[in-house]
Amino acid sequence: MTTDFDWTGVIDYSKRTPVVPPKTQYELPGVTEEDHEGVPCAVVPLWHAVVTARLAFASDDVDTLRSAQKRLADALAGVERVYPLAPSGIFIQVAYGLSYFRQRIPSDVTDRYFPKSTLAGSEGQWAVVDSIRFPKDPDDVVLEDHDIVFHFKSDYRDHIDNAIGALFHAGEQDLNGLPAADAYVGDLFTITSVRKGFAGHGMPKVIGERLGIPGAEHIPAGSMLFMGFTSSHVHGLAAGNLPSFETVPGYTDAKVGDYFAGGTSMHLSHIAIDLEKWYALPHQGRLHRMFHPRRTEGPEVLSPDQSPATSTFEEQRDKDAEEHGVLGHNEQMQFLSRVKEDTTTAYGETLPRGTVFFLRQDFNTVENPFAFSTSDPINSIPRAGVHFVGFGPSAQYFEKMRLQMDGVDHQQRYHLPDENLGFTKFLVTTHRQNLVLPPRAHRSFPLAEFL
């Protein structure tokens, strides 16, 4: 089940230049844009890996945790000196599960610093809560509880493999001048999974066909994801620090300058895709289920406009369901993922109505699914899927969006069959977890300095 293809020359790497690190972890400096028939799209990093782990030392070992904070910070900084913070170097994001805060940090310390939800019905809860099983999840979906999650991405797969080796595997060779002993922190962790994948530049079709995944022959050439349409529309992804806890008012009590300012709620899930059923639909059927039933673009357009003016809010969504009997995936959630009126952020920026503040950094995978799953044993047969990685101001906010994706209320109200409700009919979620992605300054064991 290899994805070992040579993509040298696909991207002009001369345009990729490292810049000053942002305060957030999720912003990707150096990522460029390209024009898709007048629609700007981000040129996302080609290769991805997610490493999940539990801490390997006792929960009451405060001395080790405090020293681990410095060790991990130094190790990450060392890797980034070898591979600059850019697509041509490497991006490393570090997130934490609730088990880390519950087992390692006293509750009074967490309560003092952790952002709290201000959404109706969840006021006062931590802004990251345990993941839940959604109505259309399978009964055996795995709700995970990893202590820590690393997300690596780069245009060069070797950079990711080398960084993982240096950080987690004892005895690896020096990393381009960085002594192996200085980078190694593997003794701190018990790795629970390594999830690899790719995005962009026609890779889904090429890899899917070479691995014999059913339905891959129908993927449009040049597609960045298995389902055919571009997911990196600049106007469809939150810009700057918009997904952070504090930026858009009304979701949490976080403020500019707080410990977790620049941090965000992260959702991680693995979703399998039935390509044969998806591509059994004609182009227009897929277009309408991905976006909305008023779209008219032809099959050559993989990147329909996602600018604020194209946003669909509740009234139009309900009208589409009544008049067309179909709801698109985008319109199911845009009234929650985009501001409904001109909004001023905590940093004084004015957001026009329709500006998106939810961010995705998902990527394709052929894993099927994971060795650590107790309900769905590992299978060596490649399977089309996506590792979904999404960022927003709170986990409660994400739940509201995800419930709209299942759309049970609308399905009953308008008598919509499963296949006419976005694209959930064609997906199977196998694993999911909510996590905290701290700001970059606190990406190494947050709050440990207060113990």
matplotlib code that plots the C-alpha trace (Angstrom):
import matplotlib.pyplot as plt

x = [0.0, 2.6, 2.2, 5.9, 5.7, 8.1, 6.4, 9.6, 8.9, 5.1, 5.5, 7.8, 9.5, 11.4, 8.2, 8.2, 10.1, 10.2, 8.8, 8.5, 6.5, 2.9, 1.5, -0.8, 0.2, -2.4, -1.3, 1.0, 3.5, 4.8, 1.8, 1.2, -2.0, -2.9, -5.7, -8.4, -10.3, -10.5, -10.9, -7.9, -6.9, -4.2, -1.4, -1.4, 1.6, 1.7, 2.5, 1.0, 1.4, -0.4, 1.2, -1.0, 0.4, -0.1, 2.4, 4.8, 5.5, 3.3, 0.5, 1.8, 5.4, 5.5, 9.3, 9.3, 6.4, 8.2, 11.5, 9.6, 8.1, 11.6, 12.8, 10.0, 10.2, 13.9, 13.5, 10.8, 12.9, 15.9, 13.9, 12.7, 16.2, 17.0, 13.7, 12.4, 8.8, 7.5, 6.0, 9.5, 10.6, 8.1, 5.1, 4.7, 1.5, 1.1, -2.4, -3.6, -6.5, -8.6, -6.9, -3.7, -5.4, -7.5, -4.7, -1.6, -2.8, -4.7, -8.3, -7.9, -5.0, -6.9, -10.0, -8.0, -6.6, -8.8, -11.3, -14.9, -17.8, -20.3, -22.7, -26.2, -26.6, -22.9, -22.0, -19.1, -17.9, -14.4, -14.3, -13.0, -15.2, -15.2, -16.2, -19.7, -21.2, -23.3, -26.6, -25.2, -22.0, -21.8, -22.3, -18.7, -17.1, -14.1, -14.2, -10.5, -8.6, -5.0, -3.0, -1.1, -1.3, 1.4, 0.5, 3.4, 3.2, 5.6, 6.1, 8.9, 7.9, 11.5, 11.3, 8.4, 9.9, 13.2, 11.5, 9.4, 12.5, 14.6, 11.8, 10.5, 13.0, 16.1, 19.4, 18.4, 21.2, 21.8, 19.3, 21.4, 23.7, 21.2, 22.5, 20.1, 20.3, 19.1, 16.0, 14.9, 11.9, 10.5, 11.0, 8.2, 5.5, 3.9, 2.9, -0.7, -0.9, 1.0, -1.5, -0.1, -1.6, -1.4, -3.2, -3.3, -2.0, -3.8, -2.4, -5.8, -6.4, -2.9, -2.5, -6.0, -5.7, -2.2, -3.5, -6.6, -9.2, -12.7, -14.0, -10.7, -10.7, -13.6, -11.7, -11.1, -7.5, -5.9, -8.2, -6.7, -9.2, -10.8, -14.2, -13.1, -13.7, -11.1, -11.1, -8.5, -10.5, -9.0, -12.5, -13.6, -10.8, -10.5, -7.8, -5.2, -6.2, -10.0, -10.4, -8.8, -10.7, -10.7, -10.9, -14.6, -16.9, -19.7, -18.1, -15.8, -14.7, -11.1, -9.5, -6.5, -3.4, -4.8, -2.7, -4.6, -5.1, -4.1, -5.1, -8.1, -10.4, -9.3, -11.3, -9.5, -11.4, -10.9, -13.6, -13.8, -15.3, -17.3, -15.9, -18.0, -21.3, -20.1, -19.0, -22.2, -23.8, -23.6, -21.4, -24.4, -25.5, -22.1, -21.9, -25.3, -24.5, -21.1, -22.3, -26.0, -28.6, -28.4, -24.8, -24.4, -20.6, -19.5, -17.3, -14.1, -14.6, -13.2, -13.1, -16.5, -16.3, -16.6, -16.4, -18.6, -21.2, -21.9, -22.7, -26.0, -27.8, -30.8, -33.6, -32.0, -31.0, -34.6, -35.8, -33.4, -34.7, -38.3, -37.9, -35.1, -35.3, -31.5, -29.2, -25.5, -22.8, -21.6, -25.0, -25.8, -23.2, -22.3, -24.8, -22.6, -19.1, -19.5, -20.4, -24.1, -23.4, -20.5, -18.4, -15.5, -13.0, -11.2, -8.3, -10.3, -10.6, -13.9, -15.3, -17.8, -21.0, -20.2, -16.6, -15.6, -13.9, -13.7, -10.4, -9.8, -6.4, -7.7, -5.8, -6.3, -5.4, -5.6, -5.4, -8.0, -8.2, -5.9, -4.2, -5.3, -9.0, -10.9, -14.1, -12.8, -9.7, -6.8, -7.1, -4.3, -6.6, -6.2, -9.4, -10.1, -10.5, -9.7, -8.1, -10.3, -8.5, -10.7, -10.2, -12.9, -13.5, -14.9, -15.8, -19.4, -19.4, -18.1, -20.8, -23.5, -21.9, -21.5, -25.1, -26.2, -24.1, -26.1, -29.2, -31.7, -34.2, -34.1, -34.3, -37.5, -39.0, -38.6, -38.7, -35.2, -33.7, -30.2, -28.6, -30.0, -28.6, -25.1, -22.7, -23.0, -24.5, -21.1, -19.0, -18.2, -16.5, -14.3, -12.5, -12.9, -11.5, -11.7, -8.4, -6.8, -4.3, -2.5, -0.8, 2.7, 4.3, 2.6, 2.7, 5.0, 3.0, 0.7, 0.3, 3.1, 5.1, 2.4, 2.8]
y = [0.0, 2.5, 6.1, 6.4, 8.5, 11.2, 14.6, 16.6, 19.4, 19.5, 22.8, 25.7, 25.6, 28.9, 30.7, 29.0, 31.2, 31.0, 33.9, 35.0, 32.4, 33.5, 33.4, 30.6, 27.1, 26.7, 29.5, 28.3, 31.0, 30.7, 29.0, 30.5, 30.9, 29.9, 31.0, 28.5, 30.3, 33.5, 31.7, 31.9, 28.6, 27.9, 25.6, 23.3, 21.2, 17.9, 15.4, 14.9, 12.8, 12.7, 11.0, 10.3, 9.3, 9.0, 10.2, 7.4, 8.7, 8.6, 11.1, 12.4, 12.8, 16.6, 16.9, 14.9, 17.0, 20.3, 19.1, 17.6, 21.0, 22.4, 19.2, 19.2, 22.9, 22.7, 19.6, 21.2, 24.4, 22.3, 20.5, 23.9, 25.1, 22.3, 22.5, 26.1, 27.0, 26.8, 24.3, 23.6, 22.9, 21.6, 22.6, 20.9, 21.5, 20.0, 19.5, 18.1, 15.9, 16.5, 13.6, 15.6, 18.4, 16.1, 13.8, 16.1, 19.6, 20.4, 21.4, 24.8, 25.7, 24.6, 26.4, 29.6, 29.7, 27.6, 29.4, 28.8, 28.6, 31.4, 29.7, 29.2, 25.9, 25.4, 28.6, 28.0, 24.7, 24.4, 25.5, 22.0, 19.1, 15.3, 14.4, 12.8, 10.3, 12.2, 10.8, 9.3, 8.0, 4.2, 2.4, 1.4, 4.8, 5.2, 8.2, 8.7, 10.0, 10.5, 12.8, 14.5, 14.7, 16.0, 17.1, 17.3, 18.7, 19.5, 19.5, 16.9, 13.6, 13.0, 16.0, 14.5, 11.0, 12.5, 14.7, 11.8, 9.6, 12.3, 13.1, 9.6, 6.9, 6.4, 5.8, 7.7, 9.5, 13.2, 15.4, 17.5, 18.8, 18.5, 15.8, 12.9, 13.2, 16.8, 16.1, 12.8, 13.0, 9.5, 8.3, 10.8, 9.1, 5.9, 6.3, 5.0, 5.7, 7.2, 8.4, 9.4, 11.1, 13.6, 16.5, 18.4, 18.3, 15.3, 12.9, 11.3, 10.0, 8.8, 7.1, 5.8, 4.2, 2.7, 1.1, -0.2, 1.7, 1.1, 4.3, 6.1, 6.0, 8.6, 11.1, 14.3, 14.8, 17.5, 17.0, 17.6, 15.4, 12.1, 13.6, 15.8, 19.3, 21.7, 22.2, 25.0, 27.9, 31.0, 32.3, 29.0, 28.9, 31.1, 33.7, 34.9, 34.2, 34.0, 30.4, 31.3, 31.2, 34.9, 36.4, 36.3, 37.5, 35.4, 32.0, 32.0, 34.3, 34.3, 37.7, 39.1, 38.5, 35.5, 32.3, 30.5, 33.5, 32.3, 28.8, 27.0, 24.0, 21.2, 18.3, 15.2, 12.4, 9.7, 9.3, 6.6, 7.5, 5.2, 6.5, 4.1, 5.4, 9.0, 8.9, 6.9, 10.3, 12.6, 15.7, 18.0, 15.7, 15.8, 19.6, 20.1, 17.8, 19.4, 23.1, 23.8, 22.9, 26.4, 25.8, 25.4, 25.0, 22.4, 19.3, 21.2, 23.6, 21.9, 25.2, 27.0, 30.5, 30.5, 34.3, 35.8, 36.9, 33.2, 32.3, 30.5, 31.3, 29.7, 31.2, 30.2, 26.8, 26.0, 27.3, 25.0, 22.0, 22.8, 23.7, 21.4, 18.5, 18.6, 20.2, 20.8, 20.1, 23.7, 25.3, 23.0, 24.7, 28.1, 29.9, 28.7, 28.8, 32.4, 35.6, 36.5, 40.3, 42.6, 41.8, 43.4, 41.0, 41.3, 42.7, 45.4, 43.8, 44.2, 41.0, 41.4, 39.3, 35.9, 35.8, 32.2, 31.7, 27.9, 26.4, 23.0, 21.3, 17.9, 15.5, 12.3, 8.8, 5.2, 3.7, 1.2, 2.1, 1.7, -1.1, 0.3, 0.2, -2.4, -2.3, -2.1, -4.3, -3.2, -4.1, -4.1, -3.3, 0.4, 2.5, 6.0, 8.4, 11.6, 12.6, 15.6, 18.3, 21.3, 24.4, 26.7, 28.9, 26.0, 22.3, 23.3, 25.4, 22.5, 20.2, 22.6, 22.6, 18.8, 18.2, 20.4, 18.2, 15.2, 17.3, 15.1, 17.9, 19.1, 15.6, 14.9, 18.3, 18.2, 14.4, 14.2, 10.8, 10.2, 10.6, 14.2, 15.5, 16.7, 13.8, 11.9, 9.0, 8.4, 8.6, 6.4, 8.0, 5.5, 7.7, 11.2, 13.3, 16.9, 18.5, 21.8, 23.4, 26.0, 29.1, 28.5, 29.9, 27.2, 24.2, 22.3, 20.9, 23.9, 25.0, 22.7, 25.8, 26.6, 23.2]
z = [0.0, -1.1, -2.2, -3.2, -6.4, -7.5, -7.6, -8.1, -10.5, -9.9, -7.9, -8.5, -5.1, -5.8, -4.8, -1.4, 1.1, 4.9, 6.9, 10.5, 12.5, 13.3, 16.8, 15.8, 14.9, 12.1, 9.9, 7.1, 6.1, 2.6, 1.1, -2.3, -4.3, -7.9, -10.1, -11.1, -13.8, -11.7, -8.4, -6.0, -4.4, -1.9, -3.0, 0.0, 1.1, -0.8, 2.0, 5.5, 8.5, 11.8, 14.8, 17.8, 21.2, 24.9, 27.5, 28.6, 32.1, 35.3, 35.5, 38.9, 37.6, 37.7, 37.4, 34.2, 32.7, 33.5, 31.9, 29.0, 28.2, 27.6, 25.8, 23.3, 22.7, 22.0, 19.8, 17.6, 17.3, 16.3, 13.5, 12.3, 12.0, 9.7, 7.8, 7.7, 8.5, 4.9, 2.5, 1.1, 4.7, 7.3, 9.4, 12.7, 14.7, 18.2, 19.7, 23.1, 24.0, 27.1, 28.8, 29.0, 30.9, 33.1, 34.1, 34.0, 35.0, 38.2, 37.5, 39.2, 36.9, 33.8, 34.9, 35.4, 31.9, 29.6, 27.3, 28.2, 25.8, 25.7, 23.3, 24.6, 26.3, 27.0, 28.9, 31.2, 29.7, 28.5, 24.9, 24.0, 25.1, 24.4, 20.8, 20.4, 18.1, 15.5, 14.2, 11.0, 12.5, 12.4, 15.7, 15.8, 15.3, 17.6, 19.9, 20.6, 23.6, 22.6, 24.9, 22.1, 18.3, 15.9, 12.4, 10.0, 6.4, 3.7, 0.0, 0.6, 2.1, 3.2, 5.5, 7.3, 7.6, 8.8, 11.4, 12.7, 12.9, 14.7, 17.2, 18.0, 17.1, 19.2, 17.4, 14.2, 12.4, 12.9, 11.1, 8.7, 11.5, 14.3, 16.7, 17.1, 20.9, 20.7, 18.7, 20.3, 22.6, 21.9, 25.5, 26.5, 24.3, 23.4, 19.8, 19.1, 15.3, 12.4, 9.7, 6.3, 3.3, 0.5, -1.1, -4.4, -8.0, -9.4, -6.8, -5.8, -9.4, -10.0, -6.6, -6.6, -10.0, -9.3, -6.1, -7.8, -5.6, -7.2, -8.7, -8.9, -12.7, -12.5, -10.4, -12.6, -13.6, -11.5, -8.5, -5.1, -3.2, -4.0, -4.3, -7.2, -6.2, -4.8, -1.0, -0.8, -2.1, -0.5, 0.2, 1.6, 4.3, 7.3, 6.8, 9.4, 13.0, 12.4, 13.9, 17.2, 20.5, 20.9, 17.4, 16.4, 19.2, 20.6, 21.0, 24.0, 26.8, 25.6, 25.1, 23.3, 25.3, 27.2, 27.6, 24.9, 22.6, 19.1, 20.0, 18.7, 19.0, 16.6, 15.3, 13.9, 12.2, 9.6, 7.0, 4.3, 0.9, -1.4, -4.7, -6.8, -5.4, -5.5, -9.2, -10.2, -9.9, -13.0, -12.7, -12.0, -9.2, -7.5, -8.1, -6.4, -3.5, -2.9, -3.1, -3.8, -6.5, -8.1, -9.4, -13.2, -13.7, -16.2, -15.3, -16.2, -13.3, -10.1, -8.2, -8.2, -6.7, -2.9, -2.3, 0.5, -2.1, -2.9, 0.7, 1.4, 4.6, 6.3, 4.1, 0.8, 2.2, 3.1, -0.2, -2.0, 0.0, -0.8, -4.5, -5.6, -3.1, -2.7, -0.2, -0.9, 1.7, 1.7, 2.1, 5.0, 7.1, 5.6, 7.9, 10.8, 9.2, 7.9, 9.6, 9.0, 9.1, 9.0, 12.1, 13.9, 15.3, 18.7, 16.7, 15.0, 11.6, 9.8, 8.2, 5.5, 5.6, 4.3, 5.5, 6.6, 10.0, 10.0, 8.7, 7.2, 6.6, 5.6, 3.3, 1.4, 2.6, 1.5, 5.0, 5.9, 8.7, 11.8, 13.8, 17.1, 16.3, 18.2, 16.2, 12.6, 12.2, 10.0, 6.4, 3.9, 1.0, 0.0, 0.6, -0.4, 2.5, 4.2, 7.4, 8.3, 10.3, 11.2, 13.4, 14.9, 18.0, 20.1, 20.0, 20.8, 17.6, 15.6, 17.0, 15.7, 12.3, 12.2, 13.2, 10.3, 8.0, 9.1, 8.6, 10.3, 11.0, 7.4, 6.0, 8.0, 7.3, 3.5, 3.1, 1.5, 0.8, 2.2, -1.2, -1.6, 1.6, 1.0, 0.7, 4.0, 2.1, 0.6, 3.7, 6.7, 9.7, 11.6, 14.2, 15.7, 18.5, 19.7, 20.8, 21.8, 19.4, 21.6, 20.3, 19.0, 22.2, 24.2, 21.8, 24.2, 27.1, 27.8, 31.5, 32.7, 33.8, 36.5, 38.3]

ax = plt.figure().add_subplot(projection="3d")
ax.plot(x, y, z, "-o")
ax.set_aspect("equal")
plt.show()
